[in-house]
Amino acid sequence: MSERQLTGKPKEQGAALRDGTLSTKNSNENKKIPINLILGGIIVLLLILLPFYAGQYTITTFKRIIYFGFLALSLRFLIGEGGMVSLTQTAFFGVTGYVVGLLGAERGMPFPWAQLIAIGAVLFLALIFGMVAVRTYKIVFLMITLAFGQICWAFARQNTSLLHGWSGIHNIEPFSILGIDFTVPANYYWICLALFLIGIYVMWRLVKSPFGLALNGVRESPRRMAALGYPVYWIRLVAFLIAAIYAGIGGILMTYANTMIAPDIIQMSITIWILLTVILGGVNYFWGPIVGVTVVVWLDVFISSMTDRYNSVIGIIFLLIVLFSPNGILGFFDLVRRGERFGFLKKILKQVG
């Protein structure tokens, strides 16, 4: 065999070398860890280690962010993915709290039966109500959900024999699992954080799944999706049930964190407050509700320590953000990254994104 046959043609050698160089370059690029993944890992690590370097008040504030974060994720999923503006999520938020209080605290039902029954109760109510509500769209859907939320609030406020009226149910202590006492603030914070991280991951996978894409299609054009053979009614109903589960989990965590449940947690002001947090963070962005809840809760903490009119101050801040960035805080940073706002920050945000 000749030397030329052994070594190959020069052109083929050059192509092979180029292909090898390109493949090595691509493999090196694939090995690079995105900076946003590194930042996310640092944030998660700091949150896990929070009880070791932060005070009790800070831990309590983050527990508040977590259980309201579940509620905000629930609302954002319906609005951002399904185009359904629901004003009844706080009702589901409160139902699980009342069920846990009635069965766990007052009847002594052990873990996890009270919690499972609470989730089951929320699913049942969401199914009954959703079968009617998801047949409607836009303003009609909003008004029906508002009516249902007000019915739940009025029932909790006026029922004194079972739900104890305005005073609510007290002394709802967290449970113990495998010898771990969750009445200890640090232990309860860690279980809340673990559930929240799992909830975010599940929601992320759900949004990126074929079901999430079908829900987006229903949001954009339900008639076209129906013409393509998709069960529009059942897609919207399942989304409504999933959102109810997230709100219910947040309600359970809230009840144990505060050791009580009362009608004021499901009143109209909380419904509007959580809607504003979702809009503030950015309803079109997956991380919008988490950013919105974090910002608003900490603003509440800082501003309330300086003035009694913190609601007015937060309202002004909200108006300014919506005025200059209708897509919320994340929408503002997205504009900066694209160079439409503050071009000198574009390079930095491109590296982060």
LINVENJO-V439252 format. One line per field, one symbol per residue. ss: DSSP state (A for helix, B for strand, O for the rest). phi: phi as a letter, one per 40 degrees, with the letter a starting at -180 (. if undefined). burial: # if it has 16 or more other C-alpha atoms within 10 Angstrom, else .. Layout:
# LINVENJO-V439252
ss: ???
phi: ???
burial: ???
This chain:
# LINVENJO-V439252
ss: OOAAAAAOOAAAAAAAAAAAAAAAAAAAAAAOOOAAAAAAAAAAAAAAOAAAAOOAAAAAAAAAAAAAAAAAAAAAAAAAAAOOOOOOAAAAAAAAAAAAAAAAAAOOOOOOAAAAAAAAAAAAAAAAAAAAAOOOOAAAAAAAAAAAAAAAAAAAAAOOOOOOAAAOBBOOOOOBBOOBBOOOAAAAAAAAAAAAAAAAAAAAAAAAOAAAAAAAAAAAOAAAAAAOOOOAAAAAAAAAAAAAAAAAAAAAAAAAAAOBBOAAAAOAAAAAAAAAAAAAAOOOOOOAAAAAAAAAAAAAAAAAOOOOOAAAAAAAAAAAAAAAOOOAAAAAAAAAAOOOOOAAAAAAAAAAO
phi: .ccccccgcdcccccccccccccccccccccccdcccccccccccccccdccbbcccccccccccccccccccdcccccccbgbcbbbccccdcdcccccccccccbgcccbcccccccccccccccccccccccbbfcccccccccccccccccccccccbcgfccgbbfccccbbfgcccccdccccccccccccccccccccccccdccccccccccacccccccgccddcccccccccccccccccccccccccfaaacccbccccccccccccccchccbdcdcccccccccccdcccccbacccccccccccccccccadcgccccccccccgcafdcccccccccc
burial: .................................................##.......##.############################################........##..##.###.###.###.##.#....######.###.##..##.....###..###.####......##.##.###.##.##..##..#...#....#.######..#..#....#.#..##################################..#..########################.#..........#..##...#..##..#############.#......#.......
